[in-house]
């Protein structure tokens, strides 16, 4: 998406006109204009010159974003520059001058005429002089606010009227009619017709013409100030980026602008300093505060090999790092880009308001003309009829309609960014709250993704320390993932491994080695049972651990069992609470895993999910999501490269931030903190934002639906009428109310589950099918990786629908979609290195 800055827009009709003009350019596939940030995102093959030309032809200005020579510096400067609130100071000056002249005008027109306030004798006796003074004061206010007239009549000339057109027409109509009345009053005074002079005096609407402009300027200034606050989160992120970095060049430390840091440069960070770019710690260590990116206030300890991110603060210790991502590629830059893109894109709900805005101003002008004509036909004086028409022009507010969605989207996405939840587009922010099913990848999402030792069961006469020592000695030469968990546990307890000889890894069975004169062995229940006798009580305990989804590893020393160590991929602390919160929202939670059914059910029960889909191969997640989508809107939460197709297929893809870059690229929402509790928080924020948009749209439509008939005089028989000045005041307040309502999102507590509401849930019927099943008894499997291998070779057979494999039970239950010979099943498994003893 190419981004452009657009100038000259003043209301929703302007952004609709620009969008319409650019969409007609050959090669443009989509165009989204943001009135809030005065920016435009264009997709397609059209050249920037053609796009800019279309905008200029429509009566506005445009330029490419970040078109300077130094991309990193220029883009950041351009982005900061674009968010700078230049409108408010200009409008403030305009307002102060307008109010100064308006105060004098109101004193003479209203104060003297209605309440008899004293004026110089010359004006009190000469009504024409009084009228001429009002004309001059009104003209001064009109010159100060000439932007309304320039923009309004220019857009009318381009046949694309906007809000400024309504203001300019209303004010001009009042001024021109008042000027005509002044000439008629002058003629009457020359003729000496005092009654005619006083009658024409009542037809002067100069104060209305000036008051309309002043009140609209008040509204514009309040709106500009509020709009400026909606981008506070984005401006805060930009300010986090350090301006300089201390790099090591030729063994000396030098300070350079952060834009000059290149990938591979060595930089140093001392306590209290911000990290300038993304990198990896090479030397030293310290506690780094990452709250700027993740919202997590507790510092994270960093040591050699750990990644660090730009804009985070080193609170203690000395860090020497190597730059890995610089300029526009840093995590901070990507966050800023995501928040900017979310503001530049349009939510589907905004399309309704856009369609209305496109025809709103011409319709209002037509209604104003019809109103004036109808009142004249009913026999009312021209001044009365014109007042009704002017009221219609100035009370109508397309801005409230146009701002209803973008301000809420900007505040919502900014709030998310501050709390480590990044919505890539306005669509993702709107749609996340509508999900009915959340599919969670087990490994790395519900669980930590790293095997840990969970239970140590020494045999009688063996201590925990002895068991860990011999297990560590045996596993230290193994490359198996479960070995790392044992070594890590031993390291935590300060246990030193002994040096073993004659180490042998028997695929699918276990490990053997010599420690001095003693033989050591370790592995599955089947393997160790062939080596030593296993007490029934210990075997029973091991089977119970297997039922809980853990992998029991048996260890023997000589001819005696030393004990059992259970290893498992443990559930993250916040996972059960996060699942509970989602279910309380009326969302069905499904866990996807490649584990066998028994292990998967044990973990699913601990997490509290509604449904477990086990035996899902990495490339099979996408097809599972496709099936789930038939039952409702689906959000997929994952972190790995193999999750990318499923994230793309889902209605909303949510990537865990610590996961693979490919997964993050494929996702619609990115969780920087890698905590599952941020998923219900993201859904909560989305729902709150959508609710805020509905409130804004209701107010905007309700205001115009009631205001226009009131201004036209429809309710005069009920005694309700509207002066043009009050119409202008109401118009000013309508936009201000919409923006202020959106700013309430800044106080929304997205992690507070106390106000969660259930969505109406669908009844999900599981498809029932009659399928053939066969059970294979297999020897030699000792861990989930063995299970995955057996599962893979069985499911590779065209007749096999699915296979559920358990290394602890030593079985594979195969669901068939067509007849297959037992010999074919046996050959597939035995070719993978696992003996098949029975098929039933």
FILUMRO-959922 format. One record per residue (C-alpha): z, x, y; residue in three letters. Coordinates in steps of 0.02 Angstrom, whole numbers, plus 50000, padded with zeros to 5 digits. Each point is the difference from the previous one (the first is absolute). Last residue first. Example, Ala and Ser with C-alpha at 12.3 -4.5 7.8 and 13.67 -1.06 7.14 Angstrom:
FILUMRO-959922
503575068449947SER/500334993149828ALA/
END
This chain:
FILUMRO-959922
507564966147198UNK/499435018150011UNK/501065013949921UNK/500315018750005UNK/498905005250148UNK/500165018850039UNK/499875005050186UNK/498825013950055UNK/498744990750111UNK/498784999649854UNK/501414991349904UNK/500034985750126UNK/498124996650004UNK/499855002349810UNK/501374987349963UNK/499224986850114UNK/498275002649921UNK/500724999749824UNK/500884983550036UNK/498284992350032UNK/499774990150161UNK/499784981250027UNK/499774994750181UNK/501084997350154UNK/501435009749922UNK/501815002150059UNK/500735016249930UNK/501885002649974UNK/500335018749988UNK/501575005849911UNK/501185015049987UNK/501494989650059UNK/500505013550125UNK/498205004950039UNK/499554982050044UNK/498174994850026UNK/499314983350062UNK/498104999749979UNK/498764988750088UNK/498334991149974UNK/499395011049856UNK/498274996649927UNK/499125012550115UNK/501145014549945UNK/500595009750153UNK/501574989449997UNK/500575009149843UNK/499655017550069UNK/500914996350164UNK/501524991849920UNK/500245015049886UNK/499935011950149UNK/501114988950109UNK/501314998949862UNK/500005018949981UNK/500295001350188UNK/501414987249985UNK/500935011949882UNK/500245005349818UNK/498524993649898UNK/499835009449833UNK/499854985549878UNK/499064983650020UNK/500264982749924UNK/498534989050056UNK/500224981650037UNK/498484988450007UNK/499744985050113UNK/498664986650010UNK/499954989650159UNK/500254981750041UNK/499994998750186UNK/501224993750129UNK/499715003450182UNK/501625000850094UNK/500244985350114UNK/500625003850175UNK/500804985650088UNK/499655002350183UNK/501355004150125UNK/500384991450164UNK/500645014350107UNK/501875002649996UNK/500815004750164UNK/500905016250040UNK/501344998350133UNK/501355011049920UNK/498765013549945UNK/500295011350152UNK/498895015449978UNK/498714993950129UNK/501254997350138UNK/498954992950142UNK/500545006150172UNK/498315007150050UNK/499224983849936UNK/500674991650157UNK/498605009050094UNK/498784987149932UNK/500944986150092UNK/499915009950161UNK/498115001749982UNK/499774981249975UNK/501214995450140UNK/499145011750124UNK/498314992549958UNK/500654982350036UNK/501005005050154UNK/498495004250107UNK/499104983949954UNK/501544989750042UNK/500115008450172UNK/498154996650032UNK/500234981649955UNK/501524999250114UNK/498915005850144UNK/498614988049954UNK/501244985250019UNK/500244990149840UNK/500244981349977UNK/501124989249891UNK/500414982350058UNK/499524991849835UNK/498364993850078UNK/499745018450055UNK/500005005749816UNK/498125003049987UNK/500035009250166UNK/498875014749954UNK/501495011850012UNK/500974989949870UNK/498464999049888UNK/499835019150010UNK/501845004149976UNK/500364989949841UNK/498635007049887UNK/500055016950091UNK/501875002449972UNK/499944993349821UNK/498585011849954UNK/500875015350072UNK/501744995049936UNK/499354996449825UNK/499025016350000UNK/501555009950049UNK/501124991449872UNK/498695002849863UNK/499875018350051UNK/501905001749989UNK/500014992449825UNK/498635012349949UNK/501045014450068UNK/501584993949910UNK/499034997949836UNK/499285017650015UNK/501715007250040UNK/500764991649846UNK/498585005949887UNK/500235017850066UNK/501894999049972UNK/499714993149823UNK/498945015749965UNK/501175011950096UNK/501334997749865UNK/498825009149881UNK/500365016250090UNK/498655013350022UNK/500575002550181UNK/498265000150076UNK/499494983349927UNK/498124998050028UNK/499154982950016UNK/498154996249971UNK/499835012849858UNK/498495009949940UNK/500335014950116UNK/501845000549948UNK/499514999949816UNK/498775014350029UNK/501335009750097UNK/501134999749846UNK/501774993550010UNK/501445003950118UNK/499464985450110UNK/500094986449866UNK/498364990650019UNK/499874981150024UNK/498324992049961UNK/499804982050059UNK/498774987649923UNK/499955011749850UNK/498375008549945UNK/500235014950117UNK/501785003449942UNK/499424998049819UNK/498595012750024UNK/501225012250086UNK/501404999049870UNK/499285014249895UNK/500265011850147UNK/501854995649995UNK/501194990850117UNK/499964981549963UNK/500424982550067UNK/498704986549970UNK/500094984050104UNK/499224984549921UNK/499544983050072UNK/500054987149861UNK/499684996449814UNK/498195005949988UNK/500545015650093UNK/501085004649849UNK/498435002049894UNK/499195012050125UNK/501645009550015UNK/500015002749810UNK/498185006150010UNK/500475012850133UNK/501495006149900UNK/498915004449849UNK/499465017450056UNK/501765006849984UNK/500254991149832UNK/501114984649999UNK/501074999349844UNK/501294988750077UNK/499864985150118UNK/501784995250045UNK/500404983650087UNK/501304993050118UNK/500755016850051UNK/501885003549995UNK/499915019050015UNK/501145002749850UNK/499094986549901UNK/498315007750042UNK/500645017049942UNK/500524992849831UNK/498424989449988UNK/498905015350031UNK/500885010249866UNK/499774986049872UNK/498204995850048UNK/499365017949990UNK/499795009650162UNK/498384999950101UNK/500854989950137UNK/499704985350117UNK/501504990250067UNK/499754982450068UNK/501034992050139UNK/499704981650042UNK/500364996850184UNK/501084985250054UNK/500905010050135UNK/501535001449886UNK/498865008549873UNK/499555013050131UNK/501835003050042UNK/500475002149816UNK/498595012549974UNK/500615010350149UNK/501804999349938UNK/499485005849825UNK/498935014350074UNK/501275007150126UNK/500795013049885UNK/498365006049927UNK/499834996749813UNK/500145015049884UNK/498545007749903UNK/500975003149841UNK/500765013749892UNK/501324997949865UNK/500825015649926UNK/500584998749819UNK/501175011249902UNK/500265016449911UNK/499414994349828UNK/500415013049866UNK/498915010849887UNK/499755013950128UNK/500244992450170UNK/499184982850022UNK/499424990450154UNK/499424981850012UNK/499094993750156UNK/500284981550040UNK/498684992550118UNK/500704986150110UNK/499284982450020UNK/501654991049972UNK/499524996349818UNK/499795018849977UNK/501815002350055UNK/500544987349869UNK/499005009549868UNK/500905016150048UNK/501704991549984UNK/499534993849825UNK/499435017549950UNK/501655007150062UNK/501004987349896UNK/498905002949845UNK/500345018850003UNK/498375010249992UNK/499685011949853UNK/498945015050043UNK/498195006050005UNK/498954984949948UNK/501134988750104UNK/499645011750147UNK/498144995749995UNK/500184981149977UNK/501344998650136UNK/498895009250124UNK/500175018050056UNK/501095015549992UNK/500265014949887UNK/501065015750009UNK/500185013549867UNK/501515011750013UNK/499905018849971UNK/499695004150184UNK/499364983950076UNK/498484996149893UNK/498744986450047UNK/499354982849952UNK/499264986050106UNK/499454982249965UNK/498864988449903UNK/498444993550088UNK/499345017650027UNK/501155013049918UNK/500565012050135UNK/500575016749927UNK/501185013050072UNK/500245015249886UNK/501305007150119UNK/501294992450117UNK/500895007250153UNK/501564990050041UNK/500014987550142UNK/501295001350139UNK/500964984150044UNK/500424997450184UNK/500304981249982UNK/498534995550114UNK/498925013049910UNK/500354991849832UNK/499464983250070UNK/498405007650070UNK/499625008649834UNK/500194983449906UNK/498864990750125UNK/498725014149992UNK/499934998449810UNK/499524981650018UNK/498435005150094UNK/499445011049851UNK/499585018150043UNK/501255007149875UNK/500665017750017UNK/501664994850078UNK/500204985449878UNK/500885009449859UNK/501235009750109UNK/500334984450106UNK/500354989449845UNK/501175013849932UNK/500965000850164UNK/500014981150027UNK/500774996949828UNK/501305013850026UNK/500474993150171UNK/500164982249934UNK/501205006349865UNK/499605000149813UNK/501304995649865UNK/499324982449974UNK/498204998950064UNK/499705000750188UNK/499314984450087UNK/499325004250173UNK/499284985450099UNK/498874998150154UNK/499035016250010UNK/498634997550128UNK/498124997149987UNK/499095000150169UNK/499044985150069UNK/501494993750102UNK/499864982649926UNK/499454983550079UNK/498615008750096UNK/499815017549928UNK/499614993549826UNK/500094981049987UNK/498484994050099UNK/500574984250085UNK/498954984250011UNK/500594988150137UNK/499454981849981UNK/499994986450133UNK/499415010250149UNK/499904991150168UNK/501115012050099UNK/498825014549966UNK/498504990150069UNK/500385001050186UNK/500485018450008UNK/498575004549882UNK/498754990750110UNK/500655008650158UNK/499545016449919UNK/500825015649925UNK/501764993049991UNK/501225014649995UNK/501814997649946UNK/501135014850044UNK/501204990250109UNK/499275004850169UNK/498264996949928UNK/500484982349949UNK/500654996050174UNK/498375006450074UNK/498984989449877UNK/501004984550050UNK/499935003550188UNK/498125002749996UNK/499664985249885UNK/501084988550109UNK/499085005650157UNK/498304998149914UNK/500284982049938UNK/500554989450149UNK/499125011050129UNK/498344990949997UNK/500734982550002UNK/501235003950141UNK/498585008450093UNK/498884984649993UNK/501154991450125UNK/499524983850086UNK/501194996050144UNK/498865007450135UNK/498394990649965UNK/500814983249962UNK/501045001050160UNK/498425003950100UNK/499184984049933UNK/501514989450045UNK/500105007650175UNK/498134996850021UNK/500234981549966UNK/501404998950128UNK/499035009750133UNK/498424989949968UNK/500914983550031UNK/500294988349851UNK/498814985649967UNK/500004999849810UNK/498285008350007UNK/500805014550095UNK/501355001349866UNK/498675000249863UNK/498975013550090UNK/501505011850019UNK/500534997849818UNK/498215002549938UNK/499875016450096UNK/501705006149935UNK/499564994849820UNK/498355009850011UNK/500905015450066UNK/501274998249858UNK/498624998849868UNK/499135015650070UNK/501695009149991UNK/500474994749822UNK/498365002949908UNK/500325017949939UNK/501894998050010UNK/499964986149868UNK/499035011049877UNK/501175014650036UNK/501564989249972UNK/499374994849828UNK/499485017849960UNK/501755006550036UNK/500664993149834UNK/498865012149907UNK/500905014850081UNK/498945010950112UNK/499885018950002UNK/500385011550146UNK/501894997849986UNK/500005004449815UNK/498845014650040UNK/501255006750127UNK/501444998449874UNK/498975008949866UNK/499435013750120UNK/501785003450057UNK/500575001149818UNK/498555011749959UNK/500435011150148UNK/501825000949943UNK/499495004549821UNK/498935014250065UNK/498104999349981UNK/499544997350184UNK/500615017350048UNK/500715009949854UNK/500314998149814UNK/500575014149884UNK/500915011850119UNK/501055013049909UNK/501874999750034UNK/501465011150047UNK/501554989450025UNK/501685005650072UNK/501554989249969UNK/500654984150080UNK/499334984550087UNK/498135003049975UNK/499204984950082UNK/498524989749937UNK/498514998850119UNK/498785008049876UNK/500444998849815UNK/500835011849875UNK/499585002749817UNK/501205008949880UNK/499485016249914UNK/501425010550068UNK/501464989150055UNK/500264983750094UNK/501544988750005UNK/499634982650069UNK/500974993650151UNK/500744982349989UNK/499264988750136UNK/498594992549897UNK/498744991550118UNK/498615008549899UNK/498975009250131UNK/501185003150145UNK/501494999149881UNK/499465016149913UNK/501525010550050UNK/499805016749910UNK/501475009349922UNK/499645018349972UNK/499215013349893UNK/499255017350008UNK/498305006049945UNK/498314992449957UNK/500294981950052UNK/498384990049989UNK/499094992750150UNK/499634985450115UNK/499945004950184UNK/501215003750145UNK/501714998449915UNK/501234995350138UNK/501315012750051UNK/501894997749992UNK/500265013849873UNK/498535012349996UNK/498224996649940UNK/498785013849952UNK/498114999349979UNK/498795008249878UNK/498194994650026UNK/499074993449845UNK/499204985350091UNK/499825004250184UNK/501224998350145UNK/499044999750165UNK/500384981650038UNK/501875003949990UNK/499865010750156UNK/500545018049960UNK/501665009449991UNK/499945017249922UNK/501045007849861UNK/499445017549948UNK/499525006549828UNK/498155000350050UNK/500084981450044UNK/501494989149953UNK/499954982950081UNK/501214991250117UNK/499274982850041UNK/499754990650163UNK/499804982150065UNK/501084991649868UNK/499434982649942UNK/501414987550021UNK/499284993250163UNK/498564992249904UNK/501194990249888UNK/500934993050151UNK/498354994650079UNK/499584990449841UNK/501714991549996UNK/499914996050186UNK/498304991449981UNK/500734982550014UNK/500995005550154UNK/498415002650102UNK/499454982449956UNK/501634993750074UNK/499715009350162UNK/498194994350008UNK/500504981849968UNK/501335000550137UNK/498705007550118UNK/498654987449952UNK/501214985450023UNK/500515006050174UNK/498145002750040UNK/499654982049945UNK/501384994450118UNK/499305009750147UNK/498204994149972UNK/500504981649983UNK/501155001650151UNK/498585006050110UNK/498814985549961UNK/501464987750001UNK/500605006250172UNK/498234997550068UNK/499964981949939UNK/499674991750169UNK/499604981549976UNK/501624994250086UNK/499415008250162UNK/498414989649984UNK/501024984150022UNK/500995007750145UNK/498405004750091UNK/499224982949964UNK/501534991550080UNK/499905011550153UNK/498174995750038UNK/499765010450159UNK/498155003149964UNK/500335018950001UNK/501504996849887UNK/498914990049880UNK/498715014049992UNK/501365012849966UNK/500724988949862UNK/498274998749918UNK/499855019050007UNK/501755001749922UNK/499564987149865UNK/498465010349953UNK/501115015649991UNK/501244990449890UNK/498574994849883UNK/499395018049989UNK/501765007049969UNK/500494987149867UNK/498335002049910UNK/500135019050012UNK/501755000049924UNK/499494989049854UNK/498335008849971UNK/500795017450007UNK/501444994949884UNK/498824992049874UNK/498795014650009UNK/501445012349977UNK/500384991049836UNK/498255003849936UNK/498214994150026UNK/498625007749892UNK/498384994650081UNK/499745017850066UNK/500104992950178UNK/501624991249950UNK/500675016849939UNK/499605007650170UNK/500744984850088UNK/501685002049913UNK/500105019050001UNK/499615001850186UNK/501014984550045UNK/501575004449901UNK/499875018250055UNK/500044994250183UNK/501874997649989UNK/500415009450161UNK/498444992350080UNK/500564982549948UNK/501765002950071UNK/499235005650166UNK/498824984850000UNK/501534988849978UNK/500845008050153UNK/498404998050102UNK/499744981749949UNK/501844995950033UNK/499845007450175UNK/498424989650029UNK/500924984149947UNK/501435003450122UNK/498755003950137UNK/499144983349961UNK/501684991250009UNK/500345006150178UNK/501674993750064UNK/501145008049870UNK/498885015349988UNK/500135004250187UNK/501854995350003UNK/500435014249878UNK/500714993149837UNK/501684991849959UNK/500284992349827UNK/499654981550004UNK/500344996649814UNK/498324993749940UNK/498715006750124UNK/500965015350060UNK/500595006149830UNK/498464994549903UNK/498525007350095UNK/500815012450120UNK/501375006849886UNK/498864998949847UNK/498705011350085UNK/501335012750054UNK/500695000749822UNK/498235000949928UNK/499585015450105UNK/501495009649931UNK/499834992449826UNK/498215006449988UNK/500515017550056UNK/501405000649870UNK/498884992749863UNK/498595012350027UNK/501225014649992UNK/500774993149839UNK/498284996849926UNK/499545018250027UNK/501665006249928UNK/499854988149848UNK/498205003949953UNK/500145018749973UNK/501074998549843UNK/499485015449902UNK/499434994949825UNK/498235006250027UNK/500635016550072UNK/501105003149848UNK/498504996949887UNK/498865010750108UNK/501265014350004UNK/500204998949811UNK/498134999149976UNK/499675014250121UNK/501285011749924UNK/499414997349822UNK/498164998550042UNK/499825014850119UNK/498314996850084UNK/500314982550065UNK/499324983549931UNK/501694993449947UNK/499604981550023UNK/498214995150044UNK/499734991350167UNK/499804982050057UNK/499814989850161UNK/499784981250022UNK/498664988050060UNK/499184994849836UNK/498625012750034UNK/501355013550009UNK/500674995049829UNK/498254999849923UNK/499615017150076UNK/501625007149927UNK/499504994149825UNK/498235006750018UNK/500625017050060UNK/501315000849861UNK/498594998849871UNK/499974985249879UNK/500295004549817UNK/501464988349965UNK/501814997250047UNK/500654997650178UNK/501815000450059UNK/500334995150181UNK/501405004450120UNK/500854992350150UNK/501675002449909UNK/500554981750008UNK/498274992650026UNK/499515007149831UNK/498164998449953UNK/499424999949818UNK/498195002849951UNK/499194999049829UNK/498345004649920UNK/499175007450155UNK/498285007049954UNK/499014989750126UNK/501114995250150UNK/500434981349995UNK/501825003549950UNK/500185010350160UNK/499644985050114UNK/501094987849903UNK/501475012049996UNK/499845003550186UNK/499964981250036UNK/501504996549888UNK/500985014250084UNK/499594992550171UNK/500474982349944UNK/501685006749942UNK/500425006150175UNK/499805013850129UNK/498715011949929UNK/499265012450125UNK/500115015749894UNK/499705003049815UNK/500545015949908UNK/499025002849840UNK/500435003349817UNK/498785003749861UNK/500514993149829UNK/
END
